[in-house]
Amino acid sequence: MGWATEAMRALARGEQVTIRPRGGSMRGRIEDGQPVTLGPVDPGEVEAGEVVLVRWKGGVLLHLVKEATRERLLIGNNLGRVNGWVKREAVVGRVVRVHPR
């Protein structure tokens, strides 16, 4: 989890961090290798429609919040797949900028 570990450390220090996520699950919103800046976030402020870095089943995902309740978030990709519900505390950071390719 090299890049994710470093990103989570920076976010925990209250810093923004730019990453280049790999994969196609967010295609249409974030392309493979496209630079993305993440910022620290209060998990209680996350809303549906935002893209977040979230702890998921022993790893982390950069995924879309599909629904939000007071205690949980439904996460999924940008292609229609739903991963499932997570507690808000699982959110590590949120996308603050998607850079042009």
SULLIN-V879979 format. One record per residue. N is the residue number from 1. RES is the residue in one letter. SS is DSSP state (A for helix, B for strand, O for the rest). Layout:
n->N res->RES ss->SS
n->N res->RES ss->SS
This chain:
n->1 res->M ss->O
n->2 res->G ss->A
n->3 res->W ss->A
n->4 res->A ss->A
n->5 res->T ss->A
n->6 res->E ss->A
n->7 res->A ss->A
n->8 res->M ss->A
n->9 res->R ss->A
n->10 res->A ss->A
n->11 res->L ss->A
n->12 res->A ss->A
n->13 res->R ss->O
n->14 res->G ss->O
n->15 res->E ss->O
n->16 res->Q ss->O
n->17 res->V ss->B
n->18 res->T ss->B
n->19 res->I ss->B
n->20 res->R ss->B
n->21 res->P ss->O
n->22 res->R ss->O
n->23 res->G ss->O
n->24 res->G ss->O
n->25 res->S ss->O
n->26 res->M ss->O
n->27 res->R ss->O
n->28 res->G ss->O
n->29 res->R ss->O
n->30 res->I ss->O
n->31 res->E ss->O
n->32 res->D ss->O
n->33 res->G ss->O
n->34 res->Q ss->O
n->35 res->P ss->B
n->36 res->V ss->B
n->37 res->T ss->B
n->38 res->L ss->B
n->39 res->G ss->B
n->40 res->P ss->O
n->41 res->V ss->O
n->42 res->D ss->O
n->43 res->P ss->A
n->44 res->G ss->A
n->45 res->E ss->A
n->46 res->V ss->O
n->47 res->E ss->O
n->48 res->A ss->O
n->49 res->G ss->O
n->50 res->E ss->O
n->51 res->V ss->B
n->52 res->V ss->B
n->53 res->L ss->B
n->54 res->V ss->B
n->55 res->R ss->B
n->56 res->W ss->B
n->57 res->K ss->O
n->58 res->G ss->O
n->59 res->G ss->B
n->60 res->V ss->B
n->61 res->L ss->B
n->62 res->L ss->B
n->63 res->H ss->B
n->64 res->L ss->B
n->65 res->V ss->B
n->66 res->K ss->B
n->67 res->E ss->B
n->68 res->A ss->B
n->69 res->T ss->O
n->70 res->R ss->O
n->71 res->E ss->O
n->72 res->R ss->B
n->73 res->L ss->B
n->74 res->L ss->B
n->75 res->I ss->B
n->76 res->G ss->B
n->77 res->N ss->O
n->78 res->N ss->O
n->79 res->L ss->O
n->80 res->G ss->O
n->81 res->R ss->O
n->82 res->V ss->B
n->83 res->N ss->B
n->84 res->G ss->B
n->85 res->W ss->B
n->86 res->V ss->B
n->87 res->K ss->B
n->88 res->R ss->A
n->89 res->E ss->A
n->90 res->A ss->A
n->91 res->V ss->B
n->92 res->V ss->B
n->93 res->G ss->B
n->94 res->R ss->B
n->95 res->V ss->B
n->96 res->V ss->B
n->97 res->R ss->B
n->98 res->V ss->B
n->99 res->H ss->O
n->100 res->P ss->O
n->101 res->R ss->O
